[in-house]
Amino acid sequence: MKFNVAALKIGNKRTASQVKSKIQTLITKFEEETREETGKGSSCWKYFDDMNEIFGNKENPSTSRNKQKISESDQIYLDALDSISQSKKRAIEIEQKRLEIDIQKLEIESNEREAKLKIEEEKLKWKKEKFEKEQEFKFKLELERINKEFELKIKEYNFEN
């Protein structure tokens, strides 16, 4: 609730959770800077004096009458900021999922192309082997025909002599 008020005062379209996170980071840094270490000089951190004024060793000024309530319109505004932030997160998540799906689709298409290429290579390999076998067979047939003709001519020659 107190971060909602801070978010309203800061403005700049900051959500309560963003303000809370920033304040917690500042508090953590302040606690590190205030730890007493022997021989260490004073802190050079630019927010140290401001944080010391706010969170230094003082009595707790917070009482129930000091608490500030947020008007309904301010609460609606803060809720709208949170909603916008959540919808942006959802949009980013959806876009990431779309990109993952696109990547998977591209991988599948690439695998399909590689498989088709392998099939085409195998087809060409088989066609080449078939062509070579056909040429070899034709060559043998031609050689056999020539041998038969030669034998026939020899027989004719021997028959005539």
C-alpha positions, 0 to 999 in steps of 0.5 A: 500500500505504501508503495502505491502512494510512492508510485503515485508521487513519483509518476513516470508510469512506475508501478508499485512493484517497480517502486518497491524493488527500487526502494529495497535495492536502496535499503540493501545498499544503505545497510551495506554502507552503514555496517561498521568496519574498522579503518574504513572512511565515511561512505562516498555513496551519493544517496547515503546522506538521504538514506541516513536521514530516512532510515538512520537510528531514529524513533519510528514516526509511523503511527496509524494517524500518519498513514495516508490512504489512497483514493479510489481513482488513484487505486484504479490508476495503479491497478491499470498500470499493473494490468498494463505491465502484466499485459506487456509481459504476456505479449512478450511471452506470446511473442517468445513462444511464436519465435520458438514455434517459428524456429521449430518450423524452420528446423523441420523444414530444413530437415525435410529439405535435407531428407529430400536432398538425400533422396534425390542423391540416392535417385541420381546414384541409382540412375548412374549405376543403372546407366553404367550397367546398361552401358556395360551390358551394351558393350558386352553385347556389342563385343559378343556380336563382333566376336560372333561376326569374326568367328563367322568370317573365320569359318567362311574363310576356312570353308573357302580354303 
